[in-house]
Amino acid sequence: MLLTITCIFALLPAATLEVRLSSPTRIYLTNAKGELQVPANAVAYRKGKEEHFSIAQTFTIALPAGAYTLHAEKGPEYQPFTAQFTLAENQKHTVQPVLPHRFPMNSRGWYSADMHVHRPVPEIPLLAMTEDLNYTPAITAWVWQGAQRERSPTNLNPLQRIDGKHYFSTVNMEIERLEHGPGAINLIGLFEPVFFGFGAHSGDWLFPPNSHFAQQARTQRAYIDAEKIMWRDIPALAALGHIDFAGVVHNHFNRHNVLLETDRWGMAPKDKPEYRTGEGMALWTLDIYYRLLNCGFHLPVSAGSASGVMASPIGYNRVYAHLQQPFNPAAFLDTMKQGRSFATNGPMLFLTADNRAEPGDTVVLTGQTLHIEVTAETTGSLHRIELIHNGRIIHTASKSFAIDIAPGAPGWLAARAFENGAPSPRFAQTSPIYLTRPGQSVVQPAGARYFIQWLEREAALYRTETRFRSAAHRKAMLHLFESAIAVYRKLAAAENTQP
């Protein structure tokens, strides 16, 4: 009897839904139970609460009669589209999503990348076009907890063109050793994978230090991305010049929630209670970033979603760079390194000083005021924009603004913006405009003292760590931390320029 009922149900006449698309689109098509409905020729993604499919063109799908919701997105430059409808038996229904291109960033000279992507290489062309992502460095070599989990294919061109404004690269490496390991870095734009080891010997959870892999990447003129600014060795790598970009809009932020757990993975302790909330995760990340800037380091922002591992579509967290030349991946990465950039999972954010200087530039202070303009644009609802000077909020507004300021101390200026109402913080952070004044140090010694405490704590951990395979391996890790501590001690002795 059960089989008979099942067969009768299967033969009930279905409805037909046609969805007319003008370009590749990310689709959330769900029934009344919230179950994703996927047509043929689509690339489906299911990870945690994130369930969607990406598809290149108009499609039809047979569906049982009932209520449905269709939500369509193409990344933060486009206005999302939502439609709700009920299908009757034998009905043919058509939906034509319209996603206005609210912020055509390429026409303004801005180009985007997700610096942390774990999706299969064959999917990348469709996904990049779906999200209008200009550069996609796919992680194809992955070290996880001291073991080589994935290896880059050897038969692929390291750089591939989708069209004139969309490229992807196929030899990028993540070295991710968490818990008692040093943390994670991404090596971007390699021509061949870096050997996970030292000499003829393979690496492990603790050896070699990440500085070794950064140096190996440099020989290929590749770039080193601090995947998250909070890993235990990032202040050491930054102090010793091994980092090109700082991951501040990172994969703990997704469309549905914030991953708040950090202690067990080996991140820095959260030293304020307010850091243990969703927005607090963003504020904690940015406060660490600001302290590094206060040490005088020129450190641009970066962003990544870890789509393929985390519950985010590709490009959910992304970085934009402002090119002064035609787009290509080499020019994009060089511009990121210069710091002409902002990181975001929502707002478009622009900062200028005196109508000419933008993030990455240096302004020499001669006593004058600076005319600052900050513009934020979003398809969502803007909550606030904040202007930051040397880690302190000096102006807050609910919309774009222009003001004149007298910075006082040299150092840096940056802007950040937050949206309203999302289950996970939607925010943006610019790279800094650097401020100098002849004869004055830009270093804030309090930042250096903070990282001395940080690195001494981690060095003490490695002095007693029992998992090193040899005394030489322990010595190498300690040498990284002790060398960085020496740098911060010199910075801590610099004249305090705070007013």
C-alpha positions as CSV (number, residue, x, y, z in Angstrom):
1,M,0.0,0.0,0.0
2,L,2.8,2.4,0.8
3,L,4.4,1.8,-2.6
4,T,1.1,2.5,-4.3
5,I,0.6,5.8,-2.5
6,T,4.1,6.8,-3.4
7,C,3.6,6.1,-7.1
8,I,0.3,8.0,-7.2
9,F,2.0,11.0,-5.6
10,A,4.9,10.9,-8.1
11,L,2.4,11.0,-11.0
12,L,0.6,14.1,-9.8
13,P,0.8,16.8,-12.5
14,A,3.7,19.3,-11.8
15,A,3.9,22.9,-12.5
16,T,6.7,24.4,-14.6
17,L,8.7,27.4,-13.5
18,E,10.8,29.4,-16.0
19,V,13.3,31.8,-14.7
20,R,14.6,34.3,-17.3
21,L,18.1,35.5,-16.5
22,S,20.2,38.1,-18.4
23,S,23.5,37.0,-16.8
24,P,24.9,34.3,-14.5
25,T,23.1,34.6,-11.1
26,R,23.1,33.1,-7.7
27,I,19.7,31.7,-6.9
28,Y,17.9,30.7,-3.7
29,L,14.7,28.8,-4.9
30,T,12.9,27.2,-1.9
31,N,9.6,25.6,-1.2
32,A,7.4,26.2,1.8
33,K,9.6,24.0,3.9
34,G,12.7,26.0,3.0
35,E,14.1,23.2,0.8
36,L,16.4,24.2,-2.1
37,Q,15.1,23.3,-5.5
38,V,17.9,22.9,-8.1
39,P,17.5,22.8,-11.9
40,A,19.7,20.9,-14.3
41,N,23.0,22.6,-15.4
42,A,23.4,24.5,-12.2
43,V,26.2,24.4,-9.7
44,A,24.7,23.8,-6.2
45,Y,26.4,24.7,-3.0
46,R,25.3,23.4,0.4
47,K,27.3,24.3,3.5
48,G,25.6,24.8,6.8
49,K,22.8,27.2,6.4
50,E,24.0,28.4,3.1
51,E,22.2,26.6,0.3
52,H,22.0,28.1,-3.2
53,F,22.9,27.4,-6.8
54,S,24.6,29.4,-9.5
55,I,23.5,29.2,-13.1
56,A,24.6,30.8,-16.3
57,Q,21.3,31.4,-18.1
58,T,17.5,31.1,-18.3
59,F,16.3,27.8,-16.9
60,T,13.1,25.8,-16.4
61,I,12.3,23.4,-13.6
62,A,9.3,21.1,-12.9
63,L,8.0,21.7,-9.4
64,P,5.1,20.3,-7.3
65,A,2.2,22.6,-6.8
66,G,2.8,24.9,-3.8
67,A,4.3,28.1,-2.4
68,Y,7.8,29.1,-3.4
69,T,10.3,31.9,-2.8
70,L,13.0,32.9,-5.3
71,H,15.8,35.2,-4.2
72,A,18.5,36.2,-6.6
73,E,21.9,37.9,-5.9
74,K,25.1,38.8,-7.9
75,G,27.3,40.3,-5.1
76,P,27.3,43.7,-3.4
77,E,27.3,45.8,-6.5
78,Y,23.8,44.6,-7.5
79,Q,20.4,45.1,-5.9
80,P,19.0,41.7,-4.8
81,F,15.7,40.4,-6.2
82,T,13.0,38.5,-4.3
83,A,9.7,37.0,-5.5
84,Q,7.1,34.9,-3.8
85,F,4.5,32.9,-5.7
86,T,2.2,29.9,-5.5
87,L,2.2,27.3,-8.3
88,A,-0.9,25.4,-9.3
89,E,-0.9,21.9,-10.9
90,N,-0.1,22.1,-14.6
91,Q,0.6,25.9,-14.3
92,K,3.5,27.4,-16.2
93,H,4.9,30.4,-14.3
94,T,7.6,32.8,-15.4
95,V,9.8,35.0,-13.2
96,Q,12.3,37.5,-14.6
97,P,14.7,38.7,-11.9
98,V,15.9,42.2,-12.3
99,L,19.1,43.0,-10.4
100,P,20.1,46.6,-11.1
101,H,23.8,47.2,-11.2
102,R,23.7,49.9,-8.5
103,F,27.5,50.4,-8.2
104,P,29.4,49.7,-11.4
105,M,32.7,49.6,-9.8
106,N,34.8,48.6,-12.8
107,S,33.7,51.8,-14.6
108,R,35.1,53.7,-11.7
109,G,38.5,51.9,-11.9
110,W,37.8,49.6,-8.9
111,Y,38.2,45.8,-9.2
112,S,37.4,43.0,-6.8
113,A,38.8,39.7,-5.5
114,D,38.0,37.1,-3.0
115,M,41.4,36.1,-1.6
116,H,40.3,32.9,0.0
117,V,38.5,30.4,-2.3
118,H,38.3,26.6,-1.9
119,R,35.9,25.9,-4.7
120,P,36.8,23.3,-7.5
121,V,38.7,24.9,-10.4
122,P,36.1,23.8,-13.0
123,E,33.4,25.8,-11.2
124,I,35.4,29.0,-11.0
125,P,34.5,30.6,-14.4
126,L,30.8,30.4,-13.7
127,L,31.1,31.5,-10.1
128,A,33.3,34.4,-10.9
129,M,30.9,35.7,-13.5
130,T,27.9,35.0,-11.2
131,E,29.4,37.2,-8.5
132,D,31.1,39.7,-10.9
133,L,34.4,38.9,-9.2
134,N,37.3,40.2,-11.2
135,Y,40.1,38.1,-9.8
136,T,39.7,34.7,-8.1
137,P,42.8,33.0,-6.7
138,A,41.6,29.5,-6.2
139,I,43.3,27.7,-3.3
140,T,44.5,24.4,-4.9
141,A,47.3,23.5,-2.5
142,W,46.2,23.2,1.1
143,V,48.1,22.2,4.2
144,W,45.7,21.5,7.1
145,Q,47.0,20.8,10.6
146,G,50.5,19.8,9.4
147,A,49.5,17.6,6.5
148,Q,49.3,18.3,2.8
149,R,45.5,17.9,2.2
150,E,45.3,19.1,-1.4
151,R,47.9,19.5,-4.1
152,S,47.7,21.9,-7.1
153,P,47.1,20.2,-10.5
154,T,50.2,20.2,-12.6
155,N,48.4,20.4,-16.0
156,L,46.7,23.8,-15.6
157,N,47.9,27.3,-16.7
158,P,48.6,29.2,-13.5
159,L,46.6,32.2,-14.8
160,Q,43.4,31.8,-16.8
161,R,41.3,34.5,-18.5
162,I,37.5,34.3,-18.5
163,D,37.1,37.6,-20.3
164,G,38.9,40.9,-20.3
165,K,37.7,41.8,-16.8
166,H,37.6,38.4,-15.1
167,Y,40.5,36.1,-14.4
168,F,41.4,33.3,-12.0
169,S,44.6,31.7,-10.9
170,T,45.1,28.0,-10.2
171,V,48.3,27.8,-8.1
172,N,47.6,29.4,-4.7
173,M,48.4,27.8,-1.4
174,E,47.0,27.9,2.1
175,I,49.2,26.8,5.0
176,E,46.8,26.4,7.9
177,R,48.1,25.0,11.2
178,L,45.7,25.9,14.0
179,E,45.3,25.2,17.7
180,H,48.9,24.9,18.9
181,G,50.2,25.7,15.4
182,P,51.2,29.2,14.3
183,G,48.0,30.1,12.3
184,A,47.3,30.4,8.6
185,I,48.7,32.3,5.6
186,N,47.7,32.3,2.0
187,L,50.3,32.4,-0.8
188,I,48.7,34.1,-3.7
189,G,49.9,34.1,-7.4
190,L,52.4,31.3,-7.3
191,F,53.6,29.6,-10.5
192,E,54.2,26.3,-8.7
193,P,53.3,25.1,-5.2
194,V,55.7,25.8,-2.4
195,F,57.1,22.6,-0.9
196,F,55.6,22.0,2.5
197,G,58.8,21.2,4.4
198,F,62.4,22.2,4.7
199,G,65.2,20.7,2.6
200,A,64.2,17.1,1.8
201,H,62.0,16.7,4.9
202,S,58.2,17.3,5.0
203,G,56.8,19.8,7.4
204,D,54.5,19.2,10.3
205,W,52.2,21.1,12.6
206,L,55.0,23.3,14.1
207,F,57.8,23.3,11.6
208,P,58.9,25.2,9.5
209,P,57.6,28.6,10.7
210,N,55.3,30.4,8.3
211,S,58.2,32.9,7.7
212,H,59.9,30.1,5.7
213,F,56.9,29.7,3.4
214,A,56.6,33.4,2.9
215,Q,60.3,33.6,1.9
216,Q,59.7,30.7,-0.6
217,A,56.7,32.5,-2.1
218,R,58.8,35.7,-2.5
219,T,61.2,33.8,-4.8
220,Q,58.2,33.4,-7.2
221,R,57.2,37.1,-6.7
222,A,54.0,35.9,-5.1
223,Y,52.1,37.7,-2.3
224,I,51.4,36.7,1.3
225,D,48.0,37.3,2.7
226,A,47.5,37.2,6.5
227,E,44.3,35.1,6.3
228,K,43.1,36.4,9.6
229,I,44.9,39.2,11.5
230,M,44.4,37.4,14.8
231,W,46.6,34.3,14.4
232,R,49.3,33.9,16.9
233,D,52.3,34.5,14.5
234,I,50.8,37.4,12.4
235,P,52.4,40.2,14.5
236,A,55.8,38.5,14.1
237,L,55.3,38.1,10.4
238,A,54.2,41.7,10.0
239,A,57.2,43.0,12.1
240,L,59.6,41.1,9.9
241,G,58.1,42.1,6.6
242,H,56.6,38.8,5.6
243,I,53.0,40.1,5.1
244,D,51.6,41.9,2.1
245,F,47.9,42.2,3.1
246,A,45.9,41.9,6.3
247,G,42.7,39.8,6.4
248,V,40.2,41.9,8.2
249,V,36.9,40.9,6.5
250,H,37.5,37.2,7.0
251,N,35.7,33.9,6.8
252,H,34.2,34.0,10.4
253,F,31.6,36.3,8.8
254,N,29.0,34.6,6.5
255,R,25.5,35.4,5.4
256,H,23.8,33.8,8.4
257,N,26.0,34.3,11.5
258,V,29.4,34.9,12.9
259,L,31.7,32.2,14.1
260,L,32.7,33.4,17.5
261,E,34.9,30.6,18.7
262,T,38.5,31.6,18.5
263,D,40.4,30.5,21.6
264,R,40.6,26.8,20.7
265,W,42.0,27.6,17.3
266,G,45.0,29.5,18.6
267,M,44.0,33.1,18.1
268,A,44.9,35.9,20.4
269,P,42.8,36.2,23.6
270,K,39.8,38.6,23.5
271,D,40.7,41.2,26.1
272,K,37.3,43.0,26.2
273,P,33.8,41.4,26.9
274,E,32.3,43.3,24.0
275,Y,34.5,41.4,21.5
276,R,32.4,38.3,22.2
277,T,29.4,39.4,20.1
278,G,28.8,39.3,16.4
279,E,29.8,43.0,15.8
280,G,32.4,42.5,18.5
281,M,34.2,40.0,16.3
282,A,34.5,42.8,13.7
283,L,35.6,45.4,16.2
284,W,38.2,43.0,17.8
285,T,39.6,42.2,14.3
286,L,39.9,45.8,13.5
287,D,41.4,46.9,16.8
288,I,44.2,44.4,16.3
289,Y,44.7,45.7,12.8
290,Y,44.8,49.3,14.1
291,R,47.5,48.4,16.7
292,L,49.7,47.0,13.9
293,L,49.2,50.3,12.0
294,N,50.1,52.2,15.1
295,C,53.5,50.4,15.0
296,G,54.2,52.2,11.8
297,F,53.7,49.3,9.4
298,H,52.2,49.9,6.0
299,L,49.7,47.1,5.9
300,P,46.8,47.1,3.4
301,V,43.5,45.3,4.1
302,S,42.4,42.0,2.5
303,A,39.2,39.9,2.6
304,G,38.2,36.3,1.9
305,S,35.2,34.1,2.3
306,A,36.7,30.5,2.3
307,S,33.7,29.4,0.1
308,G,34.0,25.7,-0.3
309,V,34.8,25.3,3.4
310,M,32.6,28.0,5.1
311,A,28.9,28.8,4.7
312,S,29.4,31.6,2.2
313,P,29.1,32.0,-1.5
314,I,32.3,32.9,-3.4
315,G,32.9,36.7,-3.2
316,Y,30.8,37.2,-0.1
317,N,33.9,38.8,1.6
318,R,35.9,40.7,-1.0
319,V,38.6,43.4,-1.4
320,Y,38.4,46.2,-4.0
321,A,41.5,47.8,-5.4
322,H,41.6,51.1,-7.3
323,L,43.7,50.6,-10.4
324,Q,45.4,53.5,-12.3
325,Q,45.9,51.3,-15.4
326,P,43.9,48.7,-17.3
327,F,42.9,45.7,-15.3
328,N,44.9,42.5,-15.1
329,P,45.7,40.3,-12.1
330,A,49.3,41.5,-11.8
331,A,48.2,45.1,-11.8
332,F,45.5,44.2,-9.3
333,L,47.9,42.5,-6.8
334,D,50.4,45.3,-7.1
335,T,47.7,47.9,-6.4
336,M,46.6,45.8,-3.4
337,K,50.1,45.9,-2.1
338,Q,50.2,49.7,-2.5
339,G,47.1,49.8,-0.3
340,R,44.7,51.5,-2.7
341,S,41.9,49.4,-1.4
342,F,39.0,48.6,0.9
343,A,37.7,45.3,2.2
344,T,33.9,44.6,2.5
345,N,31.0,42.2,2.7
346,G,28.5,44.9,2.1
347,P,29.2,48.7,1.6
348,M,31.3,50.3,-1.0
349,L,33.6,52.7,0.9
350,F,35.7,55.5,-0.4
351,L,38.1,57.8,1.4
352,T,40.0,60.9,0.2
353,A,42.0,63.6,1.8
354,D,42.3,67.1,0.2
355,N,40.6,65.7,-3.0
356,R,43.7,63.9,-4.1
357,A,45.1,61.5,-1.5
358,E,43.4,58.1,-1.2
359,P,44.2,54.9,0.8
360,G,47.8,53.9,0.2
361,D,49.0,57.5,-0.2
362,T,51.2,59.4,2.2
363,V,50.3,63.0,3.2
364,V,53.0,65.2,4.8
365,L,51.5,67.3,7.6
366,T,52.7,70.9,7.7
367,G,50.2,72.2,10.2
368,Q,47.3,72.6,7.9
369,T,43.9,71.0,8.2
370,L,42.9,68.2,5.9
371,H,39.6,68.1,3.9
372,I,38.3,64.6,4.3
373,E,35.5,63.0,2.3
374,V,34.1,59.6,3.1
375,T,31.4,58.1,0.9
376,A,29.6,54.8,1.6
377,E,27.1,53.2,-0.8
378,T,25.1,50.0,-0.1
379,T,22.2,48.0,-1.4
380,G,21.3,47.5,2.2
381,S,20.7,50.0,5.0
382,L,23.6,52.0,6.3
383,H,24.0,52.3,10.1
384,R,27.1,54.4,10.5
385,I,30.4,55.5,9.0
386,E,33.4,56.2,11.2
387,L,36.6,58.0,10.5
388,I,39.6,56.6,12.4
389,H,42.8,58.4,13.3
390,N,45.5,56.3,14.9
391,G,43.0,53.7,16.2
392,R,40.5,56.3,17.6
393,I,37.1,57.2,16.2
394,I,37.2,61.0,15.5
395,H,34.0,61.4,13.5
396,T,30.8,59.3,13.2
397,A,27.9,59.9,10.7
398,S,24.9,58.1,9.5
399,K,25.6,58.9,5.8
400,S,28.5,60.1,3.6
401,F,30.2,63.2,4.8
402,A,32.9,65.8,4.2
403,I,34.7,67.5,7.1
404,D,37.9,69.4,7.8
405,I,40.1,68.0,10.5
406,A,43.4,68.9,12.2
407,P,45.0,65.5,12.7
408,G,47.5,66.6,15.3
409,A,49.8,63.5,15.5
410,P,51.1,61.8,12.4
411,G,50.2,58.2,11.8
412,W,47.3,57.2,9.7
413,L,43.6,57.8,8.7
414,A,41.1,55.2,7.6
415,A,37.3,54.8,7.4
416,R,34.9,52.0,8.2
417,A,31.2,51.5,7.7
418,F,28.5,49.2,9.2
419,E,25.1,48.3,7.8
420,N,21.9,47.8,9.8
421,G,19.9,44.7,10.5
422,A,21.9,41.7,9.1
423,P,22.3,38.5,11.1
424,S,26.0,38.8,10.6
425,P,27.9,42.2,10.5
426,R,28.0,43.7,7.0
427,F,30.9,46.1,7.1
428,A,33.7,47.7,5.2
429,Q,37.2,48.9,6.1
430,T,39.6,51.0,4.0
431,S,43.3,50.7,3.9
432,P,45.0,53.7,5.6
433,I,46.1,57.1,4.3
434,Y,49.5,57.5,6.0
435,L,50.3,60.8,7.7
436,T,53.8,62.0,8.4
437,R,55.4,65.2,9.8
438,P,59.1,66.0,9.5
439,G,61.0,65.1,12.6
440,Q,58.2,63.1,14.3
441,S,57.8,59.4,14.7
442,V,54.6,57.8,13.5
443,V,54.9,55.0,16.0
444,Q,52.5,54.7,19.0
445,P,54.5,52.9,21.6
446,A,51.4,51.4,23.3
447,G,50.8,49.3,20.2
448,A,54.3,48.0,20.3
449,R,53.9,47.1,24.0
450,Y,50.7,45.2,23.2
451,F,52.5,43.0,20.7
452,I,55.5,42.4,23.0
453,Q,53.1,40.9,25.5
454,W,51.4,38.9,22.7
455,L,54.6,37.5,21.3
456,E,56.1,36.8,24.7
457,R,53.0,34.8,25.6
458,E,53.3,32.8,22.4
459,A,57.1,32.3,22.8
460,A,56.5,30.9,26.3
461,L,53.9,28.4,24.8
462,Y,56.5,27.2,22.3
463,R,59.2,26.8,24.9
464,T,57.1,24.2,26.7
465,E,55.4,22.7,23.6
466,T,56.0,18.9,23.5
467,R,55.1,18.3,19.8
468,F,58.3,19.6,18.2
469,R,60.1,16.8,16.4
470,S,63.5,18.2,17.3
471,A,65.3,20.9,19.4
472,A,66.3,22.6,16.1
473,H,62.6,22.9,15.1
474,R,61.8,24.5,18.4
475,K,64.7,26.9,18.0
476,A,63.5,27.9,14.6
477,M,60.0,28.8,15.8
478,L,61.4,30.7,18.9
479,H,63.8,32.6,16.6
480,L,60.8,34.0,14.6
481,F,59.1,35.2,17.8
482,E,62.2,36.5,19.5
483,S,63.3,38.4,16.3
484,A,59.9,40.1,16.2
485,I,60.0,40.9,19.9
486,A,63.3,42.7,19.3
487,V,61.6,44.8,16.6
488,Y,58.7,45.8,18.9
489,R,61.1,46.7,21.7
490,K,62.7,49.2,19.5
491,L,59.3,50.6,18.5
492,A,58.2,50.8,22.1
493,A,61.1,53.0,22.8
494,A,60.1,55.5,20.1
495,E,59.0,59.0,21.1
496,N,55.3,59.0,21.9
497,T,53.6,61.3,19.4
498,Q,50.1,61.1,20.8
499,P,48.7,64.6,21.6
